[in-house]
Amino acid sequence: MRSAHTVEQVRAAEAELMARVPEGALMQRAAAGLAYAVIDLLGSAYGRRVLLLVGSGDNGGDALYAGALLARRGVQVEARLLSDRAHEAGVAALKAAGGRVVAEAGRPELVVDGIVGIGGRGGLRPEAVAALEAVAGVPVVAVDTPSGVDVDTGELDGPHVTAAVTVTFGTHKIAHLVDPAARACGAVHLVDIGLDLAEPAVEALQPDDVAALLPRPAPDAQKYTRGVVGVRAGSAQYPGAALLSVSGAAGGLCGMVRYVGDTAVADRVREAHPEVVGEGRVQAWVVGSGGGERAGDELAAALADGVPVVVDADALAHVTGPLPVPAVLTPHAGELASMLGVERATVEAKPLEHARRAATTYDCVVLLKGRHTLVATPDGRVRATTTGTSWLATAGAGDVLGGLIGALLASGLTPYDAASIGSWLHGAAATLASEGGPIVASQVAQSIPAAVRSLTDR
């Protein structure tokens, strides 16, 4: 599990560890990890040119001590001090190793961002913005988090660093997993410094986690014991939504798929998926994709069964409060904005806040779709999905996701696990289907079994 913690949790863990180790040991561990990451990105050390942008916090101290290590390896290291309270011992170490403190720097090959520590608020001061503009286009390695982002919310409020690589220490922070700040982090490299941490504020499932939670047929399984999912999606106007929702549900993760809907659409579904059957008992429903005017009636019919439900697309407009059954709501930013009475841009700027607010308001699991999809529960737990590809932004992909989550619900997973595992598999399937190029939603559905197979030997 990739775990992300708040600044308060990290500081408490650091204080506990510092009471047990020699003074300065944590900063030296962090600096060593940072220096190795810089060399790895450069590809070599001797003769390379690195600029440190150094503020007043501990991140600046990490950058200075890393600069000293780099200088001893033959890197030409210069430091611009953006505060008169820069870490004195770190400055002395850099100079002793052959590094230089400069007022104006030459053109470096790489910049180390040690401007603001994790306790800083969003945005940067003008002098920091000017220093960054002077090296525009040069790759940046951020210390802990890119300066200027809000570490505990993942929000951006003003100028900030956009890093190629972020080297963080002890644990991931929320800004590493939650957009829009996560986009500014680039590749995130975690350096273990020995922290003993509390329960995370945000999690991101990894392949081993998904493999452990994924439902597998028992030796004596039959189709009914594996779960039956029902799909109420599509309409005469949007028949493709039914086909895609069913294709997501029919990836083999439950024992049977039932389709209920317009007769002509049902004929098309059965033609494409001869294994799909008609109305009958189910363990979960998927409702809403392409449902049009009938989406409200289909949602009411699904709720009457008293089984868990995935509510997507057109059906979301008919959710006005907590539902009487366990539920997963799967809005994109625009749909969630309508449900919460705010602007879409507000949701996009603060996705974590609004996903949690919606989960509390509707007392259910809310999956907010995005580059890093968020799955939130009413009690505050959140998982971020980090699988996927930008090619997944294609029509119908959400229909496939809804069907996939429904199959996992029918197999017996909790709404939280079904939503977060479904989102992970959806992203993994898209990556497999894409192979670096464009895809359409039906290809994502076809790649779900391959994504599952990739986990079976774990």
C-alpha positions as CSV (number, residue, x, y, z in Angstrom):
1,M,0.0,0.0,0.0
2,R,1.3,3.4,-0.8
3,S,0.4,5.5,2.2
4,A,0.2,9.3,2.4
5,H,0.2,11.2,5.7
6,T,-0.5,14.7,6.8
7,V,2.2,17.2,7.8
8,E,1.2,16.9,11.5
9,Q,1.5,13.1,11.3
10,V,4.9,13.3,9.7
11,R,6.2,15.9,12.2
12,A,5.1,13.8,15.1
13,A,6.8,10.7,13.7
14,E,10.0,12.7,13.0
15,A,10.0,14.1,16.6
16,E,9.7,10.6,18.0
17,L,12.5,9.3,15.9
18,M,14.8,12.3,16.5
19,A,14.6,11.6,20.2
20,R,16.2,8.2,19.6
21,V,18.9,9.0,17.0
22,P,21.9,11.4,16.9
23,E,21.2,15.0,16.2
24,G,21.1,15.7,12.4
25,A,20.9,12.0,11.5
26,L,17.5,12.4,9.8
27,M,18.7,15.2,7.6
28,Q,21.8,13.3,6.6
29,R,19.6,10.3,5.6
30,A,17.3,12.5,3.6
31,A,20.3,14.3,2.0
32,A,21.9,11.0,1.0
33,G,18.7,9.8,-0.7
34,L,18.3,13.1,-2.4
35,A,21.8,13.2,-3.7
36,Y,21.6,9.6,-5.2
37,A,18.3,10.6,-6.9
38,V,19.9,13.6,-8.5
39,I,22.8,11.5,-9.8
40,D,20.4,8.9,-11.1
41,L,18.5,11.6,-13.0
42,L,21.7,13.2,-14.4
43,G,23.1,9.8,-15.3
44,S,26.6,10.7,-14.0
45,A,28.2,13.1,-11.5
46,Y,31.6,14.4,-12.4
47,G,31.5,17.8,-14.2
48,R,27.7,18.1,-14.2
49,R,26.2,21.4,-13.1
50,V,23.5,21.6,-10.4
51,L,21.8,24.7,-8.9
52,L,20.2,24.6,-5.4
53,L,17.4,27.0,-4.7
54,V,17.4,27.2,-0.9
55,G,14.8,28.6,1.4
56,S,14.8,28.8,5.2
57,G,13.2,25.5,6.1
58,D,14.6,22.0,6.6
59,N,14.0,21.2,2.9
60,G,16.7,23.8,2.3
61,G,19.0,22.1,4.7
62,D,18.4,18.8,2.9
63,A,19.3,20.4,-0.4
64,L,22.5,21.9,1.0
65,Y,23.7,18.7,2.6
66,A,22.8,16.8,-0.6
67,G,24.7,19.5,-2.5
68,A,27.8,18.8,-0.4
69,L,27.6,15.1,-1.2
70,L,27.2,15.9,-4.9
71,A,30.2,18.3,-4.8
72,R,32.4,15.6,-3.3
73,R,31.4,13.4,-6.2
74,G,32.6,16.0,-8.7
75,V,29.4,17.9,-9.4
76,Q,29.7,21.6,-9.9
77,V,27.2,22.8,-7.3
78,E,26.0,26.4,-6.8
79,A,23.4,27.5,-4.3
80,R,21.1,30.6,-4.4
81,L,19.9,31.4,-0.9
82,L,16.4,32.9,-1.1
83,S,16.3,33.6,2.6
84,D,18.7,35.2,5.1
85,R,17.8,32.3,7.5
86,A,19.2,29.4,5.4
87,H,20.5,26.4,7.3
88,E,23.9,27.6,8.5
89,A,25.4,24.2,9.0
90,G,24.2,23.1,5.6
91,V,25.8,26.2,4.0
92,A,29.1,25.5,5.8
93,A,29.0,21.8,4.6
94,L,28.4,22.9,1.0
95,K,31.3,25.3,1.0
96,A,33.6,22.9,2.7
97,A,32.9,20.3,0.0
98,G,33.7,22.8,-2.8
99,G,30.2,24.1,-3.6
100,R,29.6,27.8,-4.0
101,V,26.9,30.2,-2.8
102,V,26.1,32.7,-5.6
103,A,23.8,35.7,-6.1
104,E,23.4,34.9,-9.8
105,A,23.9,31.4,-11.2
106,G,24.9,30.1,-14.6
107,R,22.8,27.8,-16.6
108,P,22.6,24.5,-14.7
109,E,21.7,21.0,-16.0
110,L,19.4,20.4,-13.1
111,V,17.8,22.5,-10.3
112,V,17.1,21.2,-6.8
113,D,14.0,22.9,-5.3
114,G,14.6,23.4,-1.5
115,I,12.6,26.6,-1.4
116,V,9.7,25.8,0.9
117,G,9.3,23.0,3.5
118,I,6.2,20.8,3.9
119,G,4.8,23.3,6.4
120,G,4.5,26.0,3.8
121,R,1.2,27.3,2.5
122,G,0.3,27.4,-1.2
123,G,2.0,29.8,-3.5
124,L,5.5,31.2,-3.7
125,R,7.0,34.6,-2.9
126,P,8.0,36.9,-5.8
127,E,11.8,36.3,-5.3
128,A,11.3,32.5,-5.6
129,V,9.2,33.0,-8.7
130,A,11.9,35.1,-10.3
131,A,14.6,32.5,-9.4
132,L,12.6,29.8,-11.1
133,E,11.9,31.9,-14.1
134,A,15.6,32.4,-14.6
135,V,16.1,28.6,-15.0
136,A,12.9,27.9,-16.9
137,G,13.1,24.8,-19.0
138,V,15.7,23.1,-16.7
139,P,14.5,19.9,-15.0
140,V,13.7,20.3,-11.3
141,V,14.1,17.8,-8.5
142,A,11.8,18.8,-5.7
143,V,12.8,18.1,-2.0
144,D,9.9,16.4,-0.3
145,T,7.1,18.3,-2.2
146,P,7.3,20.9,-5.0
147,S,7.4,24.3,-3.4
148,G,4.2,26.2,-3.5
149,V,1.7,23.3,-3.4
150,D,-0.6,22.7,-0.5
151,V,0.8,19.5,1.1
152,D,-2.2,18.4,3.1
153,T,-4.9,19.0,0.4
154,G,-3.2,18.6,-2.9
155,E,-4.5,22.0,-4.0
156,L,-2.6,24.7,-5.9
157,D,-3.0,28.4,-4.9
158,G,-0.6,30.5,-6.8
159,P,2.8,30.0,-8.4
160,H,4.5,26.7,-7.7
161,V,7.3,24.4,-8.8
162,T,6.6,21.8,-11.4
163,A,9.1,19.0,-10.8
164,A,10.4,16.2,-13.1
165,V,11.1,14.2,-9.9
166,T,10.1,14.6,-6.3
167,V,12.2,13.0,-3.6
168,T,10.2,12.5,-0.4
169,F,11.2,11.1,2.9
170,G,9.6,8.6,5.3
171,T,6.2,8.5,3.7
172,H,4.2,10.0,0.8
173,K,2.3,13.2,1.5
174,I,-1.2,13.9,0.3
175,A,0.0,16.2,-2.4
176,H,1.9,13.3,-4.0
177,L,-1.3,11.3,-4.6
178,V,-4.1,14.0,-5.0
179,D,-4.4,16.3,-8.0
180,P,-3.9,19.0,-9.0
181,A,-0.7,19.0,-6.9
182,A,0.2,15.5,-7.8
183,R,0.6,16.6,-11.4
184,A,3.3,19.0,-10.3
185,C,5.3,16.3,-8.5
186,G,6.5,14.3,-11.6
187,A,7.9,10.9,-10.7
188,V,7.9,10.4,-6.9
189,H,10.8,8.7,-5.2
190,L,10.4,7.6,-1.6
191,V,13.4,7.5,0.7
192,D,12.9,5.4,3.9
193,I,14.3,7.3,6.9
194,G,12.8,5.0,9.5
195,L,9.6,6.8,10.6
196,D,6.9,5.0,12.6
197,L,3.7,6.4,11.3
198,A,0.0,6.5,12.2
199,E,-2.9,5.4,10.0
200,P,-2.6,7.2,6.6
201,A,-4.8,10.0,5.5
202,V,-4.9,8.8,1.9
203,E,-3.9,5.4,0.4
204,A,-3.1,4.2,-3.1
205,L,-3.5,0.5,-3.8
206,Q,-0.5,-1.4,-5.3
207,P,-0.6,-4.6,-7.3
208,D,0.0,-6.8,-4.2
209,D,-2.9,-5.1,-2.4
210,V,-5.2,-5.6,-5.3
211,A,-4.1,-9.2,-5.7
212,A,-4.9,-9.9,-2.0
213,L,-8.4,-8.3,-2.2
214,L,-9.4,-9.6,-5.6
215,P,-12.2,-12.2,-5.4
216,R,-11.3,-15.6,-6.8
217,P,-13.6,-18.6,-7.4
218,A,-13.6,-21.2,-4.7
219,P,-12.9,-24.8,-5.9
220,D,-16.6,-25.7,-5.7
221,A,-17.8,-22.4,-7.1
222,Q,-20.8,-22.1,-9.4
223,K,-22.2,-19.1,-11.2
224,Y,-24.6,-18.1,-8.5
225,T,-22.2,-18.4,-5.6
226,R,-19.8,-16.1,-7.5
227,G,-22.4,-13.4,-7.6
228,V,-24.9,-12.0,-10.2
229,V,-24.8,-8.4,-11.3
230,G,-27.7,-6.6,-12.9
231,V,-27.3,-3.8,-15.4
232,R,-30.0,-1.1,-16.0
233,A,-28.2,1.1,-18.5
234,G,-28.6,2.5,-22.0
235,S,-31.7,3.5,-24.0
236,A,-32.9,3.7,-27.5
237,Q,-31.0,7.0,-27.8
238,Y,-27.8,5.7,-26.2
239,P,-27.6,1.9,-26.8
240,G,-23.8,2.0,-26.8
241,A,-23.8,2.8,-23.1
242,A,-25.6,-0.4,-22.3
243,L,-23.1,-2.4,-24.4
244,L,-20.2,-0.8,-22.6
245,S,-21.6,-1.1,-19.1
246,V,-22.3,-4.8,-19.7
247,S,-18.9,-5.3,-21.2
248,G,-17.3,-3.9,-18.0
249,A,-19.5,-6.2,-15.9
250,A,-18.9,-9.2,-18.1
251,G,-15.1,-9.4,-17.5
252,G,-15.4,-12.6,-15.5
253,L,-15.2,-11.2,-12.0
254,C,-18.6,-12.5,-11.1
255,G,-20.7,-15.5,-12.1
256,M,-23.4,-13.9,-14.3
257,V,-24.6,-10.7,-15.8
258,R,-28.3,-9.8,-16.2
259,Y,-29.4,-7.0,-18.5
260,V,-32.8,-5.2,-18.0
261,G,-33.8,-2.4,-20.4
262,D,-35.2,-1.4,-23.7
263,T,-36.1,-4.5,-25.8
264,A,-34.2,-3.4,-28.9
265,V,-31.2,-2.6,-26.8
266,A,-31.4,-5.9,-25.0
267,D,-31.3,-7.7,-28.3
268,R,-28.1,-5.8,-29.2
269,V,-26.6,-6.6,-25.8
270,R,-27.3,-10.3,-26.2
271,E,-25.9,-10.3,-29.7
272,A,-22.7,-8.8,-28.5
273,H,-22.6,-10.8,-25.2
274,P,-24.5,-14.1,-25.6
275,E,-23.7,-15.1,-22.0
276,V,-25.8,-12.2,-20.7
277,V,-29.3,-13.2,-19.5
278,G,-32.4,-11.3,-18.6
279,E,-34.3,-10.2,-15.5
280,G,-33.9,-12.2,-12.2
281,R,-32.3,-12.1,-8.8
282,V,-29.0,-10.2,-8.5
283,Q,-26.5,-9.3,-5.7
284,A,-25.8,-5.8,-7.1
285,W,-27.1,-3.4,-9.7
286,V,-25.4,-0.9,-12.0
287,V,-27.7,1.9,-13.1
288,G,-27.6,5.1,-15.1
289,S,-25.1,5.0,-18.0
290,G,-27.0,6.4,-21.1
291,G,-30.3,5.9,-19.2
292,G,-31.7,9.2,-20.4
293,E,-35.2,10.1,-19.2
294,R,-35.8,6.6,-17.7
295,A,-32.7,6.7,-15.4
296,G,-34.8,7.8,-12.4
297,D,-37.3,4.9,-12.9
298,E,-34.5,2.4,-13.3
299,L,-32.8,3.7,-10.2
300,A,-36.0,3.3,-8.2
301,A,-36.5,-0.2,-9.5
302,A,-32.9,-1.2,-8.6
303,L,-33.2,0.3,-5.1
304,A,-36.4,-1.7,-4.5
305,D,-34.4,-4.9,-4.7
306,G,-32.5,-3.9,-1.5
307,V,-29.1,-4.9,-2.9
308,P,-25.9,-2.7,-3.3
309,V,-26.0,-0.4,-6.3
310,V,-23.6,1.5,-8.5
311,V,-25.1,4.8,-9.6
312,D,-23.6,6.5,-12.6
313,A,-24.2,9.2,-15.2
314,D,-27.9,10.0,-15.8
315,A,-29.0,8.3,-12.6
316,L,-26.8,10.6,-10.4
317,A,-29.3,13.5,-11.1
318,H,-31.9,11.5,-9.2
319,V,-29.9,11.0,-6.0
320,T,-31.0,13.7,-3.6
321,G,-29.8,12.2,-0.3
322,P,-28.6,9.0,1.3
323,L,-29.8,5.9,-0.4
324,P,-31.5,3.0,1.4
325,V,-28.9,0.4,0.3
326,P,-25.0,0.4,0.2
327,A,-24.0,2.5,-2.8
328,V,-21.2,3.7,-4.9
329,L,-21.7,7.0,-6.7
330,T,-19.3,7.5,-9.7
331,P,-19.5,11.1,-10.8
332,H,-17.0,13.1,-12.9
333,A,-16.2,16.6,-11.7
334,G,-19.1,18.2,-13.6
335,E,-21.7,15.7,-12.2
336,L,-20.3,16.1,-8.6
337,A,-20.5,19.9,-9.0
338,S,-24.2,19.6,-9.8
339,M,-24.8,17.3,-6.9
340,L,-23.1,19.7,-4.5
341,G,-24.3,23.0,-5.9
342,V,-20.9,24.3,-6.8
343,E,-19.0,25.1,-10.0
344,R,-17.1,22.4,-11.9
345,A,-13.8,24.4,-11.6
346,T,-14.2,24.4,-7.8
347,V,-14.4,20.6,-7.7
348,E,-11.4,20.3,-10.1
349,A,-9.4,22.7,-7.9
350,K,-10.3,20.9,-4.6
351,P,-11.2,17.3,-5.5
352,L,-10.3,15.8,-2.2
353,E,-12.4,18.2,-0.2
354,H,-15.4,17.7,-2.5
355,A,-15.1,13.9,-2.7
356,R,-15.1,13.7,1.1
357,R,-18.0,16.2,1.3
358,A,-20.1,14.2,-1.1
359,A,-19.4,10.9,0.7
360,T,-20.6,12.6,3.9
361,T,-23.6,14.3,2.3
362,Y,-24.9,11.1,0.6
363,D,-23.6,8.7,3.3
364,C,-22.0,6.3,0.7
365,V,-18.8,5.7,-1.2
366,V,-18.1,8.3,-3.8
367,L,-15.7,7.7,-6.7
368,L,-14.7,11.0,-8.2
369,K,-13.3,10.3,-11.6
370,G,-10.1,12.0,-12.7
371,R,-6.4,11.5,-13.6
372,H,-6.0,10.3,-10.1
373,T,-9.5,9.0,-9.3
374,L,-10.5,9.4,-5.6
375,V,-12.6,6.9,-3.7
376,A,-14.0,8.4,-0.5
377,T,-16.1,7.0,2.4
378,P,-18.4,8.8,4.8
379,D,-15.9,8.1,7.7
380,G,-13.1,10.0,5.9
381,R,-11.0,7.2,4.3
382,V,-9.8,7.9,0.8
383,R,-7.9,5.9,-1.8
384,A,-6.4,7.5,-4.9
385,T,-6.0,5.5,-8.1
386,T,-2.6,6.0,-9.7
387,T,-2.9,3.4,-12.6
388,G,-4.1,4.4,-16.0
389,T,-3.0,6.5,-19.0
390,S,-4.1,9.8,-20.4
391,W,-5.5,7.9,-23.4
392,L,-8.3,6.6,-21.0
393,A,-10.0,10.0,-21.4
394,T,-12.3,8.6,-24.0
395,A,-16.1,8.3,-24.5
396,G,-17.7,5.3,-22.8
397,A,-14.8,4.5,-20.4
398,G,-16.9,5.5,-17.4
399,D,-19.6,3.1,-18.6
400,V,-17.1,0.3,-18.5
401,L,-15.9,1.3,-15.1
402,G,-19.4,1.3,-13.6
403,G,-20.0,-2.3,-14.9
404,L,-16.7,-3.5,-13.5
405,I,-17.4,-2.1,-10.1
406,G,-20.9,-3.7,-10.1
407,A,-19.4,-7.1,-10.8
408,L,-17.0,-6.7,-7.9
409,L,-19.9,-5.6,-5.6
410,A,-21.9,-8.7,-6.7
411,S,-18.9,-10.9,-5.9
412,G,-19.1,-9.8,-2.3
413,L,-16.6,-7.0,-2.0
414,T,-17.5,-3.9,0.1
415,P,-18.4,-0.8,-1.8
416,Y,-15.1,0.8,-0.8
417,D,-13.0,-2.2,-2.0
418,A,-15.2,-2.7,-5.1
419,A,-14.8,0.9,-6.1
420,S,-11.1,1.2,-5.5
421,I,-10.2,-2.2,-6.9
422,G,-12.4,-1.5,-9.9
423,S,-10.8,1.8,-10.5
424,W,-7.3,0.2,-10.3
425,L,-8.1,-2.6,-12.7
426,H,-9.8,-0.1,-15.1
427,G,-6.6,1.9,-15.2
428,A,-4.4,-1.1,-15.5
429,A,-6.6,-2.5,-18.3
430,A,-6.4,0.8,-20.2
431,T,-2.6,0.8,-19.9
432,L,-2.4,-2.8,-21.3
433,A,-4.8,-1.9,-24.1
434,S,-3.1,1.3,-25.0
435,E,0.6,0.2,-25.2
436,G,1.3,3.9,-25.4
437,G,-1.2,4.8,-28.1
438,P,-4.9,5.7,-28.4
439,I,-7.7,3.4,-27.3
440,V,-11.5,3.2,-27.2
441,A,-13.6,2.1,-24.3
442,S,-14.4,-1.3,-25.7
443,Q,-10.7,-2.1,-25.7
444,V,-10.5,-1.3,-22.0
445,A,-13.2,-3.8,-21.3
446,Q,-11.5,-6.5,-23.4
447,S,-8.3,-6.0,-21.4
448,I,-9.8,-6.5,-18.0
449,P,-9.1,-10.2,-17.9
450,A,-5.5,-9.6,-18.9
451,A,-5.2,-7.0,-16.0
452,V,-6.5,-9.6,-13.6
453,R,-4.2,-12.3,-15.0
454,S,-1.2,-10.1,-14.3
455,L,-2.1,-10.3,-10.6
456,T,-2.7,-14.0,-10.3
457,D,0.9,-15.1,-9.6
458,R,1.2,-12.7,-6.7
